[in-house]
Amino acid sequence: MPHLIMVGNMMLSGPNLHTLFIESFVDDESILRDNARNVKISSPDFSGMDPDDAAELYLKRIDMKIPTFEIMEEKELNYIRMINAGRRFFYNNLSFNYLSHRIVFYLTNLHIKSRTTFFARAGTTTEEDSYKADAPLSEPGTTWSCVLETSLSDHL
């Protein structure tokens, strides 16, 4: 996957930036079917379709992509491979920072249920490099938290 190496190198060329790819690999048919029925049929792509037809179309889309799918194997990239919704994990080069370890902790403690998970960047704080602490939000951080709350409330 030369394109991923290129993306990783571009990201690393910035000031103190690190790239972490998360790959979800599923080859368990029951997980694929459940995901197609319970999650994907609510996607705008399948709006107005019969749920069974939508699930079938989604599974056909997956089948069409299988011949071109490439598993991440580049030794120089930082990535997590989650296999069959967390039954197994593979980690590569995750020694670069605290946040990568928190992401691993989060993924390994997920309990797969029908629900939506949101990832959001924390607002800036009054203390520099305080991602480990619970520092007070700065003015832009407070603005960001209000925008985030409104966006999530509108979405839910």
Sequence and secondary structure as in RCSB ss.txt:
>XXXX:A:sequence
MPHLIMVGNMMLSGPNLHTLFIESFVDDESILRDNARNVKISSPDFSGMDPDDAAELYLKRIDMKIPTFEIMEEK
ELNYIRMINAGRRFFYNNLSFNYLSHRIVFYLTNLHIKSRTTFFARAGTTTEEDSYKADAPLSEPGTTWSCVLET
SLSDHL
>XXXX:A:secstr
 HHHHHHHHHHHTSTT    EEEEE   HHHHHHHHHHTGGGSGGGTTS HHHHHHHHHHHHHHHGGG      T
TS EEEEETTTTEEEEES  S HHHHHHHHHHHT    S          BSSTT TTTT  B HHHHHHHHHHHH
HHHHH 
